[in-house]
Amino acid sequence: MLLRNLRSIAGNYLDAGATRLVLAGVVEQQSERKQLADAMGVDLTVCWLRAELPVIHRRLTRRHDGEPEALQWHLDRSVELDGILSRAAVDDFTIDSTTDSVPDVAASVIRPADWL
């Protein structure tokens, strides 16, 4: 369903003249990357926004305040994903988002994505 919806939405934006599409999510395998690119009808540039695990854990703790089960799941998953993404090498480039502000991280993505 995700790929079907993505195909429709991406097609609508591209038909309307969009030249850049931003898709947020986690891509764990090259096969997933290919499926997403096929669904969107464009080549993908994949950026891994990586942060040090203690920082991720602090962010998750704030995000899931009052949700202990959800917090534990995300904490466990963050450790698992760090290993998966390191081994999978699905990204074209990685940006360290440990300490930079959101605007600084965005600027750091734009340059290697060749959007300027």
Summary of the structure (lengths in Angstrom):
residues: 116
radius of gyration: 15.9
end to end distance: 33.3
largest distance: 43.9
contacts: 259
relative contact order: 0.15
helix: 57%
strand: 7%
